[in-house]
Amino acid sequence: MDGSIKLDGKDLVTYGEKELCSIRGNDVSMIFQEPMPHLIPF
């Protein structure tokens, strides 16, 4: 199975764990489709 995931022209499939950790949260993050359960203001 072939494929690619590109960010700023760079293929993230070739990144190692250390490189992926450096972009998580800063450049790449997840937004859930149902955000309200995760935004409880308690």
trRosetta pair geometry for C-beta under 8 A, 3 or more apart (Angstrom, degrees):
i j d omega theta_ij theta_ji phi_ij phi_ji
3 13 6.9 151 94 -76 74 150
4 11 5.0 -69 -151 -132 107 105
4 12 8.0 118 -179 39 66 68
4 13 5.7 -108 -128 -1 52 129
5 11 7.0 102 61 -162 52 59
5 12 4.4 -52 92 53 102 110
5 13 5.6 125 25 -45 88 84
6 9 6.3 1 -176 -122 116 14
6 10 6.5 148 -151 68 71 34
6 11 5.7 -37 -93 -93 77 53
6 12 6.9 -175 -97 -3 21 86
7 10 5.8 -31 68 59 70 88
7 12 5.7 52 6 -49 107 116
7 23 7.1 115 96 -174 162 153
7 27 6.3 92 175 147 144 127
7 28 6.7 -77 -94 -64 153 112
10 15 8.0 68 142 -58 112 109
11 14 5.0 62 98 6 103 108
11 15 7.9 -169 108 -24 58 82
12 15 5.1 -32 -160 4 57 123
12 20 7.1 88 -169 -102 101 91
12 23 7.7 -107 -119 64 118 155
12 28 8.0 68 -113 -57 157 156
15 19 4.0 -129 -162 93 101 125
15 20 5.0 128 122 -57 127 81
15 23 7.9 -50 -155 15 166 129
16 19 5.1 93 53 12 70 103
16 20 7.0 -133 100 -5 34 92
17 20 5.7 -57 -145 38 30 111
17 21 6.3 34 156 -23 65 105
18 21 5.8 -52 -149 32 29 113
18 22 6.8 32 152 -23 60 104
19 22 5.8 -53 -156 28 34 114
19 23 7.2 14 154 -6 64 105
20 23 6.3 -69 -155 41 35 98
20 24 6.2 42 153 -35 71 106
21 24 5.7 -47 -139 22 34 116
22 26 7.6 -38 154 31 52 134
23 26 6.0 -108 -156 61 39 98
23 27 4.3 -47 -164 46 91 118
23 28 5.3 48 135 11 100 105
24 27 7.9 -42 -59 50 14 74
24 28 5.8 -49 -107 72 47 96
24 29 7.2 103 -169 -85 60 64
25 28 7.6 3 0 70 28 57
25 29 5.8 70 -107 -84 33 105
31 35 6.9 -26 -176 -80 82 116
32 35 5.5 145 72 -83 91 60
32 38 6.0 110 36 -3 142 146
34 37 6.0 28 128 11 105 106
34 38 7.9 120 106 -2 70 99
35 38 5.7 -77 -163 49 53 106
35 39 5.7 36 150 -19 88 119
36 39 5.8 -69 -137 41 32 105
37 40 7.0 -12 -173 -38 37 102
